[in-house]
Amino acid sequence: MKLTFIILSLLLVLMGTRAIASVSSMPQSQKPEKAFVCWKQMQSLIKRDGVVQTWRAKMRPDNTFKYTAPTGKLSRWWTLDKEAGYELVVKESPYDRLIVRYSTTNKCAPEVATVPVKAPIDGFTDAELARTLKNAQGGGLIYSWSPLMDHSVRGIKAIREVAEKNKLALTIVLDPNVKEADALKALKKEGITGVKLTKSHSLELVKRNTLMHYPNIVMYKNGRMVGPMVPGIMGKTTYSRVVGKYLE
């Protein structure tokens, strides 16, 4: 029995050591100015609209990174990426994508292309987001939910109370990948009424990762988005604390 315990303990230590080694061996992202050889040439384009937050790195399947950041304009986002022989700056909007490819084999010479995009016209679009921010008096919340996540349905009651208590505008948007019938069924099950089934079709919200986990909130104040996307279900006290941090 004692020998078995010793063997199990050694196995657990070994597994823990391997896990730590695995994590430590994962590639770490660099700041974009160090990761891109054409960084200096990119600046003339990037400075036109600016960058209002730090660049966010995302690892790709080949263990390299691409970077995203919002511009100084609503629903306009930068992406820095790489492909064979080129480094890319992409500026996305709901209506088009500006793509500038810098040749890493030809002194960072740029190639420019603009690709039109068909913007959604239904649901909570970027146009609707802009109107929401413009018309709100003070601060507000956008709560994303999905009937596939039961706690996100129940969270509607809490976020409504928090918004009312803090005198904040509240917009509730639905997972765009679900059926409205399922959403209605989930609301009825929890006894929740008065929720418009407005699906999220905003590039700005997509870029803020609101489709990755439900529920979540994003916040705005004085016509501008503020703070990060905040995922997960919370109690009213915790919601109020988070909201107060960014909107007071």
N, C-alpha and C positions, 0 to 999 in steps of 0.2 A: 504493500500500500504506500509506504514511504517512498520506495523507489519510483512508483508510478507518479507520485506527486512531484518528485524531483524532475522526472523526464518531461512532464507537462509544463513545469515552470520554465525549463530550458527551452522548450519549443516556443512558448509565448515570448520569451526574451528574444529568440532568434527571429520570430515573425515581426516583432516590433522593430528590431534593428534593420531588417530588410525594408520595412515600410518607410522608415526614416531615410534610408539610403535612396529609395526610389524617389521620394519627394525632393530630396536635395539634388538629385541628378536631373530633375526636370529643367528645361531651358527657362531662363529668366528674361523677361522683356527689358529692353533698353529704352532710354528716352529716345523719341523719334529723331532728334537731331544727331544722335550717334548711330541710329539704325539705318539711316538713309544717306547714301553718298551724295544724292542730289538735293539734300535738304536746303542748302543755300539758294539754289535756283527756284525751289518751290515757294520761297517766302514772298516773292512779288505777287503771286496769285493769292496765297493764304491771307496776306495782310489786307487785301481789299475788303473782305468781310470779317476778318478777325477770328479769334478763337476765345470763347468766353469761359471755357473750363479747361482743365488739364486733359491731355490726350489719354484715352482709355485703350489699353492694349488687349487684344483678343487672340489667343493662340489658335492657329489653324492646324489641320491634320498633319501637315509636314513639320510641325514644331516651330514654324516661323510665326511672326506676329503681324497683324494689321492693326491700325489705330483709327479711332473715331473721336470726333469732338464736335460740339455744336458751334456754328458760326455766331456772329452777333445778331443774326436775324432769325425769327421764328421759322421753324420747319425748313431750315437750311443747314445741312450737316456735311462735314468733311470726313473723308476716309482716305487714309494713306495705306497703300498696298504695294505688292511687288509681283511681277511676273517675269518670265524669262527675258533677260536683257533690258528690262525697264522697271522704273519705279513710278507709281501712279499717285496722282492727286485726283480725287473724285469729289465734286460738290453736288450733293443730291437735294432735290426739292420735290414737291408733289407733282411738278409739271415737266421736269427735265433733269438730265444728269450731264454735268460738264466733266469730261474726262481728259486729263492732261497726262500723257505718258512721256517720261523723261528717259532718254536712252543712257544706260550705264556704260555703253561701249562707244558712245559718240559725244563725249563731253557734256552729257546731260541735256542734249538738244531736245526740245519739247515737240510733241505732236498733240494737236488739240482736236477734240470731237465733242459735239453736243448731241445727246440722244433724247428725243422727246419721250415723255411718259404720260400715259392716260391717267389722270387723277380721278380717284373715286368721287362719286357725286352723292352717294347715299351714306347714311350713318353719321358717325362723329368724324368728320373730315378735318383736314388742316384749316380749311376756310371756316368751319364751325368753331374750331379751337381758337382761331384768331378773334372771332366775334365774341367768344366767351371771355377771353382775356380783356378785350377792349371794353366790354360792357360791365364787367364786374366792379363793384365798389369795394376796393381793398383787396383782400386775399380770397383764395378759393382752393378747393380740392377736386381732383378727378379720381374717382374710385373705379378700378377695373375689376370685374368679377366674371365667374364662369359657373354654370350649373354643374360642371364636371368636378368642381371643388366645393363640397358642401359647406365648409367653413366660410368660403367667400360669399355664399348666399346669406348665411347668418350674420356675417359682418356688416351687411347693409344697415341693419338696425343700429348698430353701434356708431357707424360713421355718420349716419343721419343725426344722431343725438350730439355727437361731437361738433359737427358743422353748425348746428343750431345754437349750441351753447357758446361757441366761439364767434358767432355771427359771420360765418364763412359761406360763400356760395359753394354748392355741391353739384357736381356732374357725375352721373353714374353711367359707365359705358360697359358694354357686353363683349365678351370674347367673340371675335368675328368668325370663329371656326365652329360654332355650335348652331344647332337648330333652335329657332325661336320657341317651338313647342316644348322643347326640353327646358328652356329658361322659364317659361310660364309655369310648367309643372313644378320646378324647384321653388319658385317664389310662392306658389300656392301651398306647398308642403310646409313652408316656414311661416305662413300667414303674413307675407309681406305684400303690400299693395302700393300702387302709385309709382311703380318703376317703369319708365319707358325702355323698351328693348332697342336701345340705340347701339349698334355695333361699332366697335372701334376701327376706324379706317384712316388714322392719322399717321403720317410719316414721323412726325415729332414724337408721338407716343411709342411707335415701334422702336425708334432709335433710343428711347429711354427705357427700353426693355420691358414695357408693360404687358407684352404678350408672352413672356417667359414664365411667369408665376402668378397665380391668383390666390387671394386678392392682392392688390397693391394700390398705393396712392402716389400721385405726383401733385405738386403744389405750385401755385402761382401767386404773385403779389404785384400790385401796381402795373399790371399789363405784361409781366415777364415771368417765365418759368423760374422757380427757385428750388434749390436743394436737389437731392437725388430721388430716384424712384425708391419707395420704401415698401418692401414686400412683406407679406405675411399678415395673419389675423392678429389683432391686438384688442385688449380691453379698452374701455373708454378712457381710463386714466392714462394709459400708455399712448393712445392715439393723441390725446390732448397735449401730452408732453412733447411728442414728436412735432406736432403741428406748431406748438408754441415756439419751438426751437428755430423754425424757419420763417414763421409768419408774424411773429410779434415785432 
